[in-house]
C-alpha cells in the first residue's frame, strides 16, 4: 500500500513545474502534449524526481486519458 495523490495536469503548457495545494493535491504543468502517452511519461518522470522514488513506483490509478488523475506512490 502507498500514498494516494490527486493531480490536475496542464499538458502542452511550455513549462514544467509541480505546485502543491496541501491534502495530497497538486497542479502539474507539463511541456509534452497529451498524445501517445507523452504527457503521462513526463508526469511519471517529474513525480519520481519530486518524491524521490523510482518511476516504477508511480502508478496512475484513474485518469490516464484525462486532466484529473489519481496517482498511487507505491511504497
TIVO-2410 file (N, C-alpha, C; in nm, 3 decimals):
# residues 75
REC num residu      c1      c2      c3 atome chaine
REC   1      X   0.085  -0.118   0.000     N      A
REC   1      X   0.000   0.000   0.000    CA      A
REC   1      X   0.089   0.124   0.000     C      A
REC   2      X   0.040   0.231  -0.061     N      A
REC   2      X   0.121   0.351  -0.072    CA      A
REC   2      X   0.040   0.476  -0.042     C      A
REC   3      X   0.088   0.586  -0.092     N      A
REC   3      X   0.025   0.715  -0.075    CA      A
REC   3      X  -0.053   0.750  -0.201     C      A
REC   4      X  -0.175   0.798  -0.184     N      A
REC   4      X  -0.256   0.841  -0.297    CA      A
REC   4      X  -0.252   0.992  -0.306     C      A
REC   5      X  -0.227   1.042  -0.428     N      A
REC   5      X  -0.226   1.187  -0.452    CA      A
REC   5      X  -0.320   1.216  -0.569     C      A
REC   6      X  -0.368   1.338  -0.573     N      A
REC   6      X  -0.461   1.381  -0.677    CA      A
REC   6      X  -0.396   1.494  -0.755     C      A
REC   7      X  -0.399   1.481  -0.887     N      A
REC   7      X  -0.325   1.572  -0.972    CA      A
REC   7      X  -0.414   1.629  -1.081     C      A
REC   8      X  -0.401   1.757  -1.103     N      A
REC   8      X  -0.459   1.822  -1.221    CA      A
REC   8      X  -0.341   1.855  -1.310     C      A
REC   9      X  -0.340   1.804  -1.433     N      A
REC   9      X  -0.228   1.829  -1.524    CA      A
REC   9      X  -0.267   1.935  -1.626     C      A
REC  10      X  -0.168   2.012  -1.665     N      A
REC  10      X  -0.181   2.112  -1.771    CA      A
REC  10      X  -0.078   2.076  -1.878     C      A
REC  11      X  -0.114   1.986  -1.971     N      A
REC  11      X  -0.018   1.948  -2.075    CA      A
REC  11      X   0.003   2.060  -2.176     C      A
REC  12      X   0.114   2.050  -2.250     N      A
REC  12      X   0.144   2.147  -2.356    CA      A
REC  12      X   0.155   2.289  -2.303     C      A
REC  13      X   0.198   2.306  -2.178     N      A
REC  13      X   0.198   2.439  -2.117    CA      A
REC  13      X   0.325   2.517  -2.145     C      A
REC  14      X   0.429   2.451  -2.195     N      A
REC  14      X   0.553   2.522  -2.223    CA      A
REC  14      X   0.644   2.534  -2.103     C      A
REC  15      X   0.599   2.493  -1.987     N      A
REC  15      X   0.685   2.493  -1.869    CA      A
REC  15      X   0.665   2.362  -1.795     C      A
REC  16      X   0.757   2.332  -1.705     N      A
REC  16      X   0.748   2.210  -1.624    CA      A
REC  16      X   0.759   2.250  -1.478     C      A
REC  17      X   0.651   2.228  -1.403     N      A
REC  17      X   0.657   2.257  -1.260    CA      A
REC  17      X   0.546   2.181  -1.187     C      A
REC  18      X   0.568   2.166  -1.056     N      A
REC  18      X   0.472   2.100  -0.968    CA      A
REC  18      X   0.437   2.196  -0.856     C      A
REC  19      X   0.307   2.221  -0.837     N      A
REC  19      X   0.260   2.307  -0.730    CA      A
REC  19      X   0.175   2.224  -0.635     C      A
REC  20      X   0.205   2.234  -0.507     N      A
REC  20      X   0.131   2.161  -0.405    CA      A
REC  20      X   0.025   2.251  -0.343     C      A
REC  21      X  -0.096   2.196  -0.322     N      A
REC  21      X  -0.203   2.270  -0.259    CA      A
REC  21      X  -0.244   2.208  -0.126     C      A
REC  22      X  -0.161   2.119  -0.072     N      A
REC  22      X  -0.193   2.052   0.053    CA      A
REC  22      X  -0.293   1.940   0.033     C      A
REC  23      X  -0.313   1.859   0.135     N      A
REC  23      X  -0.406   1.747   0.130    CA      A
REC  23      X  -0.382   1.655   0.011     C      A
REC  24      X  -0.254   1.635  -0.026     N      A
REC  24      X  -0.215   1.547  -0.136    CA      A
REC  24      X  -0.275   1.588  -0.270     C      A
REC  25      X  -0.290   1.719  -0.292     N      A
REC  25      X  -0.341   1.772  -0.419    CA      A
REC  25      X  -0.233   1.858  -0.484     C      A
REC  26      X  -0.216   1.835  -0.616     N      A
REC  26      X  -0.109   1.902  -0.690    CA      A
REC  26      X  -0.159   1.950  -0.825     C      A
REC  27      X  -0.098   2.057  -0.874     N      A
REC  27      X  -0.116   2.104  -1.010    CA      A
REC  27      X   0.019   2.087  -1.078     C      A
REC  28      X   0.020   2.016  -1.191     N      A
REC  28      X   0.146   1.986  -1.260    CA      A
REC  28      X   0.139   2.040  -1.402     C      A
REC  29      X   0.235   2.125  -1.436     N      A
REC  29      X   0.248   2.179  -1.571    CA      A
REC  29      X   0.346   2.092  -1.648     C      A
REC  30      X   0.302   2.046  -1.765     N      A
REC  30      X   0.383   1.958  -1.849    CA      A
REC  30      X   0.411   2.026  -1.982     C      A
REC  31      X   0.529   2.002  -2.037     N      A
REC  31      X   0.562   2.059  -2.168    CA      A
REC  31      X   0.517   1.970  -2.282     C      A
REC  32      X   0.497   1.842  -2.256     N      A
REC  32      X   0.458   1.746  -2.360    CA      A
REC  32      X   0.308   1.753  -2.389     C      A
REC  33      X   0.269   1.719  -2.513     N      A
REC  33      X   0.127   1.714  -2.547    CA      A
REC  33      X   0.062   1.586  -2.495     C      A
REC  34      X  -0.071   1.587  -2.481     N      A
REC  34      X  -0.140   1.468  -2.428    CA      A
REC  34      X  -0.171   1.366  -2.538     C      A
REC  35      X  -0.071   1.327  -2.612     N      A
REC  35      X  -0.091   1.228  -2.718    CA      A
REC  35      X   0.018   1.123  -2.712     C      A
REC  36      X  -0.016   1.002  -2.750     N      A
REC  36      X   0.078   0.889  -2.748    CA      A
REC  36      X   0.142   0.868  -2.611     C      A
REC  37      X   0.070   0.901  -2.505     N      A
REC  37      X   0.114   0.880  -2.366    CA      A
REC  37      X   0.235   0.967  -2.326     C      A
REC  38      X   0.270   1.065  -2.410     N      A
REC  38      X   0.387   1.151  -2.382    CA      A
REC  38      X   0.371   1.229  -2.251     C      A
REC  39      X   0.252   1.285  -2.229     N      A
REC  39      X   0.230   1.364  -2.107    CA      A
REC  39      X   0.237   1.276  -1.983     C      A
REC  40      X   0.182   1.154  -1.989     N      A
REC  40      X   0.188   1.064  -1.874    CA      A
REC  40      X   0.331   1.021  -1.844     C      A
REC  41      X   0.411   1.000  -1.946     N      A
REC  41      X   0.551   0.962  -1.926    CA      A
REC  41      X   0.627   1.077  -1.860     C      A
REC  42      X   0.603   1.200  -1.908     N      A
REC  42      X   0.667   1.316  -1.847    CA      A
REC  42      X   0.620   1.334  -1.702     C      A
REC  43      X   0.491   1.316  -1.678     N      A
REC  43      X   0.436   1.327  -1.542    CA      A
REC  43      X   0.502   1.227  -1.448     C      A
REC  44      X   0.511   1.102  -1.491     N      A
REC  44      X   0.573   0.998  -1.408    CA      A
REC  44      X   0.718   1.033  -1.377     C      A
REC  45      X   0.790   1.081  -1.476     N      A
REC  45      X   0.930   1.120  -1.455    CA      A
REC  45      X   0.942   1.235  -1.355     C      A
REC  46      X   0.858   1.336  -1.371     N      A
REC  46      X   0.864   1.452  -1.280    CA      A
REC  46      X   0.827   1.412  -1.137     C      A
REC  47      X   0.722   1.331  -1.122     N      A
REC  47      X   0.680   1.290  -0.988    CA      A
REC  47      X   0.785   1.202  -0.921     C      A
REC  48      X   0.853   1.117  -0.997     N      A
REC  48      X   0.955   1.032  -0.937    CA      A
REC  48      X   1.069   1.116  -0.881     C      A
REC  49      X   1.107   1.221  -0.953     N      A
REC  49      X   1.213   1.310  -0.903    CA      A
REC  49      X   1.164   1.391  -0.784     C      A
REC  50      X   1.041   1.440  -0.791     N      A
REC  50      X   0.983   1.523  -0.684    CA      A
REC  50      X   0.973   1.447  -0.553     C      A
REC  51      X   0.928   1.320  -0.560     N      A
REC  51      X   0.909   1.240  -0.440    CA      A
REC  51      X   1.028   1.151  -0.408     C      A
REC  52      X   1.130   1.147  -0.494     N      A
REC  52      X   1.250   1.068  -0.469    CA      A
REC  52      X   1.228   0.918  -0.472     C      A
REC  53      X   1.144   0.874  -0.565     N      A
REC  53      X   1.118   0.730  -0.582    CA      A
REC  53      X   1.142   0.693  -0.729     C      A
REC  54      X   1.167   0.566  -0.758     N      A
REC  54      X   1.183   0.525  -0.897    CA      A
REC  54      X   1.052   0.542  -0.974     C      A
REC  55      X   1.060   0.568  -1.105     N      A
REC  55      X   0.937   0.585  -1.186    CA      A
REC  55      X   0.843   0.465  -1.177     C      A
REC  56      X   0.896   0.346  -1.157     N      A
REC  56      X   0.811   0.226  -1.148    CA      A
REC  56      X   0.720   0.229  -1.025     C      A
REC  57      X   0.750   0.314  -0.928     N      A
REC  57      X   0.669   0.324  -0.806    CA      A
REC  57      X   0.553   0.423  -0.821     C      A
REC  58      X   0.545   0.491  -0.936     N      A
REC  58      X   0.437   0.586  -0.963    CA      A
REC  58      X   0.334   0.516  -1.050     C      A
REC  59      X   0.212   0.499  -0.999     N      A
REC  59      X   0.107   0.426  -1.070    CA      A
REC  59      X  -0.013   0.518  -1.090     C      A
REC  60      X  -0.056   0.535  -1.216     N      A
REC  60      X  -0.176   0.613  -1.246    CA      A
REC  60      X  -0.296   0.520  -1.227     C      A
REC  61      X  -0.371   0.543  -1.120     N      A
REC  61      X  -0.485   0.457  -1.086    CA      A
REC  61      X  -0.610   0.495  -1.164     C      A
REC  62      X  -0.635   0.625  -1.180     N      A
REC  62      X  -0.751   0.675  -1.254    CA      A
REC  62      X  -0.709   0.799  -1.333     C      A
REC  63      X  -0.771   0.817  -1.449     N      A
REC  63      X  -0.749   0.939  -1.525    CA      A
REC  63      X  -0.636   0.934  -1.624     C      A
REC  64      X  -0.599   0.818  -1.671     N      A
REC  64      X  -0.487   0.805  -1.764    CA      A
REC  64      X  -0.505   0.894  -1.887     C      A
REC  65      X  -0.628   0.910  -1.934     N      A
REC  65      X  -0.651   0.990  -2.055    CA      A
REC  65      X  -0.712   1.126  -2.026     C      A
REC  66      X  -0.724   1.163  -1.899     N      A
REC  66      X  -0.784   1.291  -1.864    CA      A
REC  66      X  -0.687   1.383  -1.793     C      A
REC  67      X  -0.734   1.502  -1.760     N      A
REC  67      X  -0.652   1.602  -1.691    CA      A
REC  67      X  -0.649   1.581  -1.540     C      A
REC  68      X  -0.751   1.515  -1.485     N      A
REC  68      X  -0.755   1.488  -1.342    CA      A
REC  68      X  -0.714   1.344  -1.319     C      A
REC  69      X  -0.612   1.325  -1.238     N      A
REC  69      X  -0.556   1.191  -1.219    CA      A
REC  69      X  -0.548   1.157  -1.071     C      A
REC  70      X  -0.564   1.030  -1.043     N      A
REC  70      X  -0.539   0.977  -0.909    CA      A
REC  70      X  -0.416   0.889  -0.922     C      A
REC  71      X  -0.313   0.922  -0.847     N      A
REC  71      X  -0.185   0.854  -0.856    CA      A
REC  71      X  -0.156   0.784  -0.723     C      A
REC  72      X  -0.101   0.665  -0.732     N      A
REC  72      X  -0.054   0.597  -0.612    CA      A
REC  72      X   0.097   0.588  -0.618     C      A
REC  73      X   0.160   0.630  -0.509     N      A
REC  73      X   0.305   0.614  -0.495    CA      A
REC  73      X   0.325   0.491  -0.408     C      A
REC  74      X   0.367   0.384  -0.472     N      A
REC  74      X   0.380   0.255  -0.407    CA      A
REC  74      X   0.503   0.255  -0.317     C      A
REC  75      X   0.485   0.207  -0.196     N      A
REC  75      X   0.599   0.203  -0.102    CA      A
REC  75      X   0.667   0.069  -0.103     C      A
***
